[in-house]
Amino acid sequence: MKKAVIYARVSSKEQGKEGFSIPAQLKLLKDYARKNNIKVSQEFIDVETAKKAGRGQFNEMLDFLEKNKDIKDILCEKTDRLYRNLNDYVLIEDLDLVIHLVKENEILSKDSKSHQKFIHGVKVLMAKNYVDNLSEETKKGMLQKASEGYYPSFAPLGYFNVTKTDNGKNSKEISIDKSKAHIIRKMFDLYSTGNYSLQEITQFAHREGLRSRKGYKVYKSTIHKILKDCIYCGEFSWMGEIYQGKHEPIISKELYEKVQQRFNDHNRPKYAKDHHFAFTGLLTCSRCGCAITAEIKKEKYIYYHCTGYKGKCGNSLTREEDLIDRLGELIERIKIDSKTISWLKEALILSNKDRAEYHEKQIELLQSQSKRLEKRLERLYIDKLDEKITEKNYNRMAREWQKENQDILKQIGKHQQANVNYYEQGIKILELSKKLYSAWKKQNNEGKREILNLVLSNCTLNAGKLYPTYRRPFNFLVKGPSRSVWLPG
């Protein structure tokens, strides 16, 4: 007799429907085996529920068939009972098996005709499309539930899921778990003071008896997650958006915000350093890319050197006085003589005229786009009054077009401001470049640092020599004096 295995599958929603149940499938398949003189060697049954996904018996069936090479046949009700995705199809095809789809009166093997294989492939794709569509509909339903203010997933610690009936309709919501809520509230209170670490809060939770739903002690990572979760103050996050929940909050919004501020303050130093070095954080090592730090030697001399975070790179120490001289040379490079500044002012006036024309054209274009959107919104409102579109569609489209119009108005404002500021800012930069080096020499180290922040975007140090990267437009001003003739650009 030919040997075969039986595979049956049902979801929890289908169990009660006639013809879908496991007993109904098994009866059909066993009757088929008897009529066709097939010996059933093993039965594999998968029951999928909302809580337990996956098909363990399907995988066990494949292992069984791989170990028992003399069994080549699978008896199954129909295509969508056997396959749920293309990967299942490929796995079965690789084992070179004979598939009996009893309800479809179809037997498929490697010797099947091409059109049979084609039709079978289409059915597999349809089965996958059904699963994908089911997933999409589930996500859509959960998103709709979230937009209505109901948390659409499994309740976090401190809450539990409940089913409420209103006007004959059942709705799943979350309700406060009073056995845990007071502990969680106290955790937020303690952490908000700033006097307790996460580890201490975790120990407190253990002492108070806070446990997971399976009765285990909660880890520090779980405590961290609880203290960061806005669901406890009446909101919740779903698919990257924050929604105002209809569930009862365990803590106030103010307490939640206070705890988040404590997290933000967590990595800030508690005590100020004994010494403040003016130029740390501005320079990096040319050899290894590490930061340049400073230290005091012989209680009075300040030296700057590589942190050596990646290991010793051989870069030498630089005295602060020498470093200030080198930095001053970088500032001096920006200085432009009065004759060149006068020429540049004339060039600015000419270029400002062209720039103003560009901005005016852009403003005209954006204003026409804005007017078109305003007309659309007017027509949309009339369609709503005439009941040509639903309230939901009106709100969605109105929000989109209003936001688009606001963005356009912001761009118009930027172009208008650019027209005013362009020439004035250009003149200020030129005047600044003329006076910057003299201002540098008068400043203390903190003032010098502010000037460096204004002028440099990066600077590396190697054996006392500096290699700067200037910010715009100072990078062009630095190049200017090195040119024999200034170009109109």
C-alpha positions as CSV (number, residue, x, y, z in Angstrom):
1,M,0.0,0.0,0.0
2,K,1.1,3.6,-0.7
3,K,2.0,5.4,2.5
4,A,1.0,9.0,3.3
5,V,0.6,11.6,6.1
6,I,-2.5,13.7,6.8
7,Y,-2.2,17.4,7.5
8,A,-5.2,19.4,8.9
9,R,-5.3,23.0,10.0
10,V,-7.9,25.3,11.4
11,S,-7.9,28.8,13.0
12,S,-9.8,29.5,16.2
13,K,-12.4,31.5,14.3
14,E,-13.1,28.7,11.9
15,Q,-13.5,25.9,14.5
16,G,-17.2,26.3,15.0
17,K,-18.0,26.6,11.3
18,E,-19.4,23.5,9.6
19,G,-16.9,21.8,7.3
20,F,-13.9,23.7,8.8
21,S,-13.5,21.7,12.0
22,I,-10.6,19.3,12.5
23,P,-12.9,16.3,12.9
24,A,-14.6,17.2,9.6
25,Q,-11.2,17.5,7.8
26,L,-9.9,14.2,9.3
27,K,-13.0,12.3,8.3
28,L,-12.8,13.6,4.7
29,L,-9.1,12.7,4.4
30,K,-9.4,9.2,6.0
31,D,-12.3,8.3,3.7
32,Y,-10.2,9.4,0.8
33,A,-7.3,7.2,2.0
34,R,-9.5,4.2,2.3
35,K,-11.1,4.5,-1.1
36,N,-7.6,4.9,-2.7
37,N,-5.9,2.1,-0.8
38,I,-3.5,4.6,1.0
39,K,-2.1,3.8,4.5
40,V,-2.0,6.8,6.8
41,S,1.3,6.7,8.7
42,Q,0.9,9.9,10.7
43,E,-1.5,12.7,11.4
44,F,-0.4,16.3,11.9
45,I,-2.8,18.9,13.2
46,D,-2.3,22.7,13.7
47,V,-4.9,24.8,15.6
48,E,-4.0,28.5,15.4
49,T,-5.4,30.8,18.0
50,A,-5.2,34.6,18.7
51,K,-2.6,33.9,21.5
52,K,-0.6,31.3,19.7
53,A,0.6,31.9,16.2
54,G,2.8,29.6,14.0
55,R,2.5,26.1,12.7
56,G,4.6,23.7,14.8
57,Q,3.0,20.5,13.4
58,F,3.6,21.7,9.9
59,N,7.3,21.9,10.6
60,E,7.2,18.5,12.4
61,M,5.6,17.0,9.3
62,L,8.4,18.2,7.1
63,D,11.0,16.7,9.5
64,F,9.1,13.4,9.6
65,L,9.0,13.2,5.8
66,E,12.6,14.1,5.5
67,K,13.5,11.2,7.9
68,N,11.1,8.7,6.2
69,K,12.0,8.8,2.6
70,D,9.6,6.0,1.7
71,I,6.6,8.3,2.5
72,K,6.1,10.7,-0.4
73,D,2.4,11.7,-0.1
74,I,0.6,14.4,1.8
75,L,-3.2,14.3,2.1
76,C,-4.8,17.7,2.7
77,E,-8.2,19.2,2.4
78,K,-7.3,22.1,0.0
79,T,-4.6,24.6,-1.0
80,D,-5.1,27.2,1.8
81,R,-5.1,24.5,4.5
82,L,-1.6,23.5,3.5
83,Y,0.2,26.7,2.4
84,R,0.1,30.1,4.2
85,N,3.0,31.7,2.3
86,L,5.4,31.1,-0.6
87,N,8.1,29.8,1.8
88,D,5.8,26.8,2.6
89,Y,5.4,26.1,-1.1
90,V,9.1,26.1,-1.7
91,L,9.8,23.8,1.3
92,I,7.4,21.2,0.1
93,E,8.5,21.4,-3.5
94,D,12.1,20.8,-2.5
95,L,11.1,17.5,-0.8
96,D,9.7,16.2,-4.1
97,L,6.4,15.2,-2.6
98,V,3.0,14.2,-4.0
99,I,0.2,16.5,-2.8
100,H,-3.4,15.3,-2.6
101,L,-5.8,18.2,-2.4
102,V,-8.9,16.2,-1.7
103,K,-11.7,18.9,-1.9
104,E,-10.2,20.3,-5.0
105,N,-9.8,16.8,-6.6
106,E,-6.2,17.6,-7.5
107,I,-3.0,15.6,-7.2
108,L,0.2,17.4,-7.8
109,S,3.8,16.1,-8.2
110,K,6.9,16.9,-10.2
111,D,5.3,15.0,-13.1
112,S,2.2,17.2,-13.2
113,K,1.4,19.1,-16.4
114,S,2.6,22.7,-16.6
115,H,-0.9,24.1,-16.6
116,Q,-1.7,22.2,-13.4
117,K,1.4,23.6,-11.7
118,F,0.5,27.1,-13.0
119,I,-3.1,26.9,-11.5
120,H,-1.7,25.5,-8.3
121,G,0.8,28.4,-8.1
122,V,-2.0,30.9,-8.5
123,K,-3.9,29.3,-5.7
124,V,-0.8,29.5,-3.4
125,L,-0.6,33.2,-4.2
126,M,-4.3,33.6,-3.5
127,A,-3.7,31.9,-0.1
128,K,-0.8,34.2,0.7
129,N,-2.9,37.2,-0.4
130,Y,-5.7,36.1,2.0
131,V,-3.2,36.0,4.9
132,D,-1.7,39.4,3.9
133,N,-5.1,41.0,3.6
134,L,-6.1,39.5,7.0
135,S,-3.0,41.1,8.5
136,E,-3.7,44.5,6.9
137,E,-7.3,44.4,8.1
138,T,-6.2,43.6,11.6
139,K,-3.7,46.4,11.6
140,K,-6.3,48.8,10.2
141,G,-8.8,47.8,12.9
142,M,-6.2,48.3,15.6
143,L,-5.3,51.7,14.2
144,Q,-8.9,52.7,14.2
145,K,-9.3,51.5,17.8
146,A,-6.3,53.6,18.8
147,S,-7.7,56.7,17.1
148,E,-10.8,56.3,19.1
149,G,-8.7,56.3,22.3
150,Y,-8.7,52.6,23.1
151,Y,-5.4,50.8,23.7
152,P,-5.4,48.1,20.9
153,S,-3.0,45.6,22.4
154,F,-2.2,43.5,25.4
155,A,-2.4,45.6,28.6
156,P,0.9,46.6,30.2
157,L,1.8,45.8,33.8
158,G,-0.6,47.8,36.1
159,Y,-3.6,47.2,33.8
160,F,-5.5,44.2,32.5
161,N,-7.7,43.7,29.4
162,V,-11.5,43.7,29.9
163,T,-14.5,43.3,27.6
164,K,-17.3,45.9,28.1
165,T,-20.8,45.8,26.5
166,D,-22.5,49.0,25.4
167,N,-25.8,49.0,23.5
168,G,-25.3,45.3,22.7
169,K,-21.8,45.9,21.3
170,N,-18.7,44.4,22.9
171,S,-15.5,46.4,23.1
172,K,-12.1,45.5,24.5
173,E,-10.5,48.0,26.8
174,I,-7.9,48.2,29.6
175,S,-8.7,48.7,33.2
176,I,-6.5,49.4,36.3
177,D,-5.1,46.4,38.1
178,K,-5.5,47.7,41.7
179,S,-3.1,45.1,43.1
180,K,-0.2,46.6,41.1
181,A,-1.3,50.2,40.4
182,H,-0.3,51.6,43.9
183,I,3.3,50.2,43.5
184,I,3.7,51.7,40.1
185,R,2.4,55.0,41.3
186,K,5.0,55.0,44.1
187,M,7.8,54.0,41.7
188,F,7.0,57.2,39.7
189,D,6.9,59.3,42.9
190,L,10.3,58.0,44.1
191,Y,12.1,58.4,40.8
192,S,10.7,61.9,40.3
193,T,12.6,63.1,43.4
194,G,16.0,62.4,41.8
195,N,17.2,60.6,44.9
196,Y,16.7,57.1,43.7
197,S,18.5,55.2,40.9
198,L,16.8,52.7,38.6
199,Q,18.4,49.8,40.6
200,E,17.0,51.2,43.8
201,I,13.5,51.5,42.3
202,T,13.8,47.9,41.0
203,Q,14.7,46.7,44.5
204,F,11.7,48.7,45.9
205,A,9.4,47.0,43.4
206,H,10.7,43.6,44.4
207,R,10.2,44.3,48.1
208,E,6.6,45.5,47.5
209,G,5.8,42.3,45.6
210,L,5.5,43.6,42.0
211,R,5.6,40.6,39.7
212,S,5.1,39.8,36.1
213,R,1.9,38.1,35.0
214,K,3.7,34.7,35.2
215,G,4.8,35.5,38.8
216,Y,8.5,36.4,38.1
217,K,10.4,39.3,39.6
218,V,10.6,42.3,37.1
219,Y,14.0,43.2,35.7
220,K,15.5,46.7,35.8
221,S,14.9,47.0,32.0
222,T,11.1,46.4,32.7
223,I,11.1,49.1,35.4
224,H,12.8,51.5,32.9
225,K,10.2,50.7,30.3
226,I,7.4,51.3,32.8
227,L,8.8,54.7,33.9
228,K,9.2,55.8,30.2
229,D,5.7,54.7,29.1
230,C,3.1,57.5,28.8
231,I,0.2,55.0,29.1
232,Y,0.3,55.4,32.8
233,C,-0.6,59.1,32.5
234,G,-3.6,58.5,30.3
235,E,-1.9,58.6,26.8
236,F,-0.4,55.8,24.7
237,S,1.9,55.4,21.8
238,W,0.8,53.4,18.8
239,M,2.7,53.0,15.5
240,G,4.8,56.1,16.2
241,E,1.9,58.3,17.2
242,I,0.7,59.5,20.6
243,Y,-3.0,59.1,21.3
244,Q,-5.1,60.4,24.2
245,G,-6.5,57.3,25.9
246,K,-10.0,56.7,27.3
247,H,-8.5,54.5,30.1
248,E,-8.1,55.7,33.7
249,P,-4.6,57.0,34.3
250,I,-2.5,55.7,37.3
251,I,-0.4,58.9,37.6
252,S,-0.8,62.6,36.6
253,K,0.7,64.1,33.5
254,E,2.8,66.4,35.6
255,L,4.4,63.5,37.5
256,Y,5.1,61.7,34.2
257,E,6.8,64.8,32.8
258,K,8.8,65.2,35.9
259,V,10.1,61.6,35.7
260,Q,11.1,62.2,32.0
261,Q,13.0,65.2,33.0
262,R,14.9,63.1,35.6
263,F,15.9,60.8,32.8
264,N,17.1,63.7,30.7
265,D,19.2,64.9,33.7
266,H,20.6,61.5,34.4
267,N,23.9,61.8,32.5
268,R,24.7,65.4,33.5
269,P,27.6,65.8,35.9
270,K,26.5,66.3,39.5
271,Y,29.6,68.4,40.5
272,A,31.5,71.0,38.5
273,K,35.0,70.2,37.4
274,D,37.9,71.8,39.4
275,H,39.4,73.3,36.2
276,H,37.8,74.6,33.1
277,F,39.9,74.6,29.9
278,A,38.8,77.2,27.3
279,F,39.6,75.2,24.1
280,T,38.7,71.6,24.9
281,G,35.9,70.3,22.6
282,L,37.1,72.5,19.7
283,L,40.0,70.5,18.4
284,T,40.6,66.9,17.3
285,C,43.8,64.9,16.8
286,S,45.0,64.9,13.2
287,R,46.7,61.5,13.6
288,C,43.9,59.3,15.2
289,G,40.8,61.5,15.2
290,C,40.4,61.5,19.0
291,A,39.5,64.6,20.9
292,I,42.1,67.0,22.2
293,T,42.0,67.5,26.0
294,A,44.0,69.5,28.5
295,E,45.8,69.1,31.8
296,I,47.7,71.2,34.2
297,K,51.4,70.5,34.8
298,K,53.5,71.8,37.7
299,E,50.2,73.4,39.0
300,K,50.4,76.3,36.6
301,Y,51.1,75.3,33.0
302,I,48.2,74.1,30.8
303,Y,49.1,71.6,28.0
304,Y,46.7,70.3,25.3
305,H,47.1,66.8,24.0
306,C,45.3,63.8,22.4
307,T,43.1,61.8,24.7
308,G,44.7,58.6,23.4
309,Y,41.3,56.9,23.5
310,K,42.3,54.6,20.6
311,G,45.9,54.1,21.9
312,K,49.0,56.2,21.8
313,C,49.4,58.0,18.4
314,G,52.6,59.9,19.1
315,N,51.1,63.4,18.9
316,S,53.0,65.9,21.1
317,L,51.9,68.3,23.8
318,T,51.1,71.9,23.0
319,R,51.3,74.7,25.6
320,E,48.1,76.8,25.8
321,E,50.0,80.1,25.1
322,D,51.4,78.6,21.8
323,L,48.0,77.3,20.9
324,I,46.4,80.7,21.4
325,D,49.0,82.2,19.0
326,R,48.3,79.6,16.4
327,L,44.5,80.1,16.7
328,G,45.0,83.9,16.4
329,E,46.8,83.3,13.1
330,L,43.7,81.5,11.8
331,I,41.5,84.5,12.8
332,E,43.9,86.9,11.2
333,R,43.6,85.1,7.8
334,I,40.0,86.4,7.6
335,K,41.0,90.0,7.8
336,I,40.3,92.0,4.5
337,D,41.6,95.4,3.7
338,S,39.3,98.5,3.3
339,K,39.8,98.7,-0.5
340,T,38.6,95.1,-1.0
341,I,35.7,95.6,1.3
342,S,34.5,98.6,-0.7
343,W,34.7,96.6,-3.9
344,L,32.8,93.7,-2.3
345,K,30.0,96.0,-1.1
346,E,29.5,97.2,-4.7
347,A,29.4,93.5,-5.8
348,L,26.8,92.8,-3.1
349,I,24.5,95.5,-4.4
350,L,24.6,94.1,-7.9
351,S,24.1,90.5,-6.8
352,N,21.4,91.5,-4.4
353,K,19.4,92.9,-7.4
354,D,19.5,89.5,-9.1
355,R,18.8,87.7,-5.9
356,A,15.8,89.9,-5.2
357,E,14.3,89.2,-8.6
358,Y,14.7,85.4,-7.9
359,H,12.9,85.7,-4.6
360,E,10.1,87.8,-6.1
361,K,9.5,85.2,-8.8
362,Q,9.4,82.5,-6.2
363,I,7.0,84.5,-4.0
364,E,4.6,85.0,-7.0
365,L,4.8,81.2,-7.8
366,L,4.1,80.2,-4.2
367,Q,1.2,82.8,-3.9
368,S,-0.5,81.3,-6.9
369,Q,-0.2,77.8,-5.3
370,S,-1.6,79.2,-2.1
371,K,-4.6,80.7,-3.9
372,R,-5.3,77.5,-5.7
373,L,-5.3,75.6,-2.4
374,E,-7.7,78.1,-0.8
375,K,-10.1,77.7,-3.8
376,R,-9.9,73.9,-3.3
377,L,-10.8,74.3,0.4
378,E,-13.8,76.5,-0.5
379,R,-15.1,73.9,-3.1
380,L,-14.5,71.1,-0.6
381,Y,-16.6,72.9,2.0
382,I,-19.4,73.3,-0.5
383,D,-19.2,69.6,-1.3
384,K,-19.5,68.8,2.3
385,L,-22.6,71.1,2.7
386,D,-24.2,69.4,-0.4
387,E,-23.3,66.0,1.2
388,K,-21.2,65.0,-1.8
389,I,-18.4,63.8,0.5
390,T,-18.5,62.3,4.0
391,E,-17.5,64.2,7.1
392,K,-14.5,61.9,7.5
393,N,-13.2,62.5,4.0
394,Y,-13.8,66.3,4.4
395,N,-11.7,66.4,7.6
396,R,-8.9,64.3,6.1
397,M,-8.6,66.3,2.9
398,A,-9.0,69.7,4.7
399,R,-6.2,68.8,7.1
400,E,-3.9,67.9,4.2
401,W,-4.6,71.0,2.2
402,Q,-4.4,73.3,5.2
403,K,-1.0,71.9,6.2
404,E,0.2,72.2,2.6
405,N,-0.9,75.8,2.5
406,Q,0.7,76.6,5.8
407,D,4.0,75.2,4.5
408,I,3.7,77.4,1.4
409,L,3.0,80.5,3.5
410,K,6.2,79.7,5.6
411,Q,8.2,79.5,2.4
412,I,6.8,82.9,1.2
413,G,7.9,84.4,4.6
414,K,11.4,83.0,4.2
415,H,11.7,84.4,0.7
416,Q,10.4,87.8,1.9
417,Q,12.9,87.8,4.8
418,A,15.7,86.8,2.5
419,N,15.1,89.8,0.3
420,V,15.5,92.1,3.4
421,N,18.4,90.3,5.1
422,Y,20.7,89.3,2.2
423,Y,22.4,92.7,1.7
424,E,22.4,93.7,5.4
425,Q,23.9,90.4,6.4
426,G,26.5,90.5,3.7
427,I,27.6,94.0,4.9
428,K,27.7,92.9,8.5
429,I,29.9,89.9,7.6
430,L,32.3,92.1,5.7
431,E,32.5,94.6,8.6
432,L,33.0,91.8,11.0
433,S,35.9,90.3,9.0
434,K,37.6,93.7,9.1
435,K,37.4,94.0,12.9
436,L,37.5,90.3,14.0
437,Y,41.2,90.0,14.6
438,S,41.4,93.2,16.7
439,A,38.4,91.9,18.7
440,W,40.2,88.5,19.2
441,K,43.2,90.2,20.7
442,K,41.1,92.1,23.3
443,Q,39.1,89.0,24.4
444,N,39.8,86.7,27.3
445,N,40.0,82.9,26.6
446,E,36.1,82.5,26.8
447,G,35.6,85.3,24.3
448,K,38.2,83.8,22.1
449,R,36.4,80.5,22.2
450,E,33.1,82.2,21.1
451,I,34.9,83.7,18.1
452,L,36.3,80.3,17.2
453,N,32.9,78.8,17.4
454,L,31.6,81.4,15.0
455,V,34.4,81.0,12.4
456,L,35.5,77.3,12.5
457,S,33.4,74.2,11.9
458,N,36.4,71.9,12.7
459,C,40.1,72.1,13.5
460,T,42.7,69.4,13.9
461,L,46.0,69.6,15.8
462,N,49.3,67.8,14.9
463,A,52.6,68.5,16.7
464,G,51.5,72.1,17.4
465,K,50.2,72.9,13.9
466,L,46.6,73.6,13.2
467,Y,44.6,72.5,10.2
468,P,41.3,74.5,10.1
469,T,38.0,74.1,8.3
470,Y,36.2,77.4,8.2
471,R,32.4,77.9,8.2
472,R,30.7,79.7,5.3
473,P,31.2,82.4,4.3
474,F,34.5,82.8,6.1
475,N,36.0,80.0,4.0
476,F,35.5,82.2,0.9
477,L,37.0,85.3,2.7
478,V,40.1,83.3,3.7
479,K,40.7,82.3,0.1
480,G,40.2,85.9,-1.1
481,P,43.5,87.4,-0.2
482,S,45.4,84.5,-1.8
483,R,43.8,85.3,-5.2
484,S,45.5,87.7,-7.5
485,V,42.1,88.9,-8.8
486,W,38.7,88.5,-7.0
487,L,36.2,86.9,-9.3
488,P,32.7,88.3,-9.6
489,G,31.2,85.2,-8.0
